[in-house]
Amino acid sequence: MTAHAASPVPPGGTPDLTSSFWQGLYDEGKTGWDRGGPNPMLREWLERRVLVECGILVPGCGRGHKVVALAEVGFRVTAVDYAESAVNSLRAELARRGLDATVVQADLFQFCPAAPFDAIYEQACLCAIDPGQRSTYAQSLTRWLRPGGKLFSLFMQTGKPGGPPFHCPLEEMWELFQTGWKWVGEPKRVEHPAGLHELACVLERV
Ligand SMILES: C[S@@+](CC[C@H](N)C(=O)[O-])C[C@H]1O[C@@H](n2cnc3c(N)ncnc32)[C@H](O)[C@@H]1O
């Protein structure tokens, strides 16, 4: 994940994370986070039936390979992103495949769904948000999920200051998702083609 050329970033610092910043990365093809297909962990969760057909939210969906993968196997997916080209590309891909999903172009910090979801699939969105806004984002995740619903998260590990992507150390994630959450099973390491890795975790909203 590299910075937008129009938004110089001080070493270890934070660019101005707006929709234009992200749109700029898509325009310039600087989308190192994009595997070009679903995360192998999503496939594993689906195959093991840890994640089963339900109403699911995908925040910061990007081009949304996971949205396509989930819609293909019968999930009722709502995907949110504020970068126009990401949303357009996802809508086009869904249409091309004759699949149905609700794709919303909106700022997640303004997003108020009519009803909570059964599950949330969080991949490379928390690490894309300014760490100063993490607790607000975590509160939104709690609000967007029904009690008993599950958060399927891939916590990005960079081991470095600055971003995006911002490091999501497990100790901090335990703090962030402590009250109102139960951690299910053990974190699993997932390699990322950008040379980083993610920790796949399942959390239940109690
Ligand atoms: C690193 S990309 C990851 C995209 C996708 N989840 C993936 O793994 O391919 C982060 C995405 O989050 C979106 N995003 C970041 N902050 C957002 C916000 N406040 N509201 C909506 N989308 C946001 C960006 O536009 C971008 O598409």
Ligand as a Chemical Component Dictionary entry (heavy atoms), coordinates in Angstrom:
data_LIG
# 
_chem_comp.id                   LIG 
_chem_comp.type                 NON-POLYMER 
_chem_comp.pdbx_formal_charge   0 
_chem_comp.three_letter_code    LIG 
# 
loop_
_chem_comp_atom.comp_id 
_chem_comp_atom.atom_id 
_chem_comp_atom.alt_atom_id 
_chem_comp_atom.type_symbol 
_chem_comp_atom.charge 
_chem_comp_atom.model_Cartn_x 
_chem_comp_atom.model_Cartn_y 
_chem_comp_atom.model_Cartn_z 
_chem_comp_atom.pdbx_ordinal 
LIG C1  C1  C 0  -6.578  -0.840 1.968  1  
LIG S1  S1  S 1  -8.051  -0.686 1.096  2  
LIG C2  C2  C 0  -8.740  -2.308 1.315  3  
LIG C3  C3  C 0  -9.842  -2.611 0.364  4  
LIG C4  C4  C 0  -10.419 -4.020 0.524  5  
LIG N1  N1  N 0  -10.956 -4.248 1.837  6  
LIG C5  C5  C 0  -9.400  -5.078 0.193  7  
LIG O1  O1  O 0  -8.933  -5.789 1.101  8  
LIG O2  O2  O -1 -9.069  -5.219 -1.001 9  
LIG C6  C6  C 0  -9.023  0.289  2.222  10 
LIG C7  C7  C 0  -10.372 0.661  1.645  11 
LIG O3  O3  O 0  -11.125 1.298  2.676  12 
LIG C8  C8  C 0  -11.795 2.416  2.128  13 
LIG N2  N2  N 0  -12.014 3.367  3.232  14 
LIG C9  C9  C 0  -11.082 3.872  4.073  15 
LIG N3  N3  N 0  -11.655 4.694  4.960  16 
LIG C10 C10 C 0  -12.984 4.723  4.657  17 
LIG C11 C11 C 0  -14.094 5.403  5.210  18 
LIG N4  N4  N 0  -13.961 6.247  6.239  19 
LIG N5  N5  N 0  -15.312 5.196  4.650  20 
LIG C12 C12 C 0  -15.450 4.347  3.600  21 
LIG N6  N6  N 0  -14.436 3.672  3.036  22 
LIG C13 C13 C 0  -13.211 3.858  3.563  23 
LIG C14 C14 C 0  -10.862 2.939  1.044  24 
LIG O4  O4  O 0  -11.533 3.689  0.079  25 
LIG C15 C15 C 0  -10.300 1.639  0.483  26 
LIG O5  O5  O 0  -11.063 1.150  -0.587 27 
# 
loop_
_chem_comp_bond.comp_id 
_chem_comp_bond.atom_id_1 
_chem_comp_bond.atom_id_2 
_chem_comp_bond.value_order 
_chem_comp_bond.pdbx_ordinal 
LIG C1  S1  SING 1  
LIG S1  C2  SING 2  
LIG S1  C6  SING 3  
LIG C2  C3  SING 4  
LIG C3  C4  SING 5  
LIG C4  N1  SING 6  
LIG C4  C5  SING 7  
LIG C5  O1  DOUB 8  
LIG C5  O2  SING 9  
LIG C6  C7  SING 10 
LIG C7  O3  SING 11 
LIG C7  C15 SING 12 
LIG O3  C8  SING 13 
LIG C8  N2  SING 14 
LIG C8  C14 SING 15 
LIG N2  C9  SING 16 
LIG N2  C13 SING 17 
LIG C9  N3  DOUB 18 
LIG N3  C10 SING 19 
LIG C10 C11 SING 20 
LIG C10 C13 DOUB 21 
LIG C11 N4  SING 22 
LIG C11 N5  DOUB 23 
LIG N5  C12 SING 24 
LIG C12 N6  DOUB 25 
LIG N6  C13 SING 26 
LIG C14 O4  SING 27 
LIG C14 C15 SING 28 
LIG C15 O5  SING 29 
# 
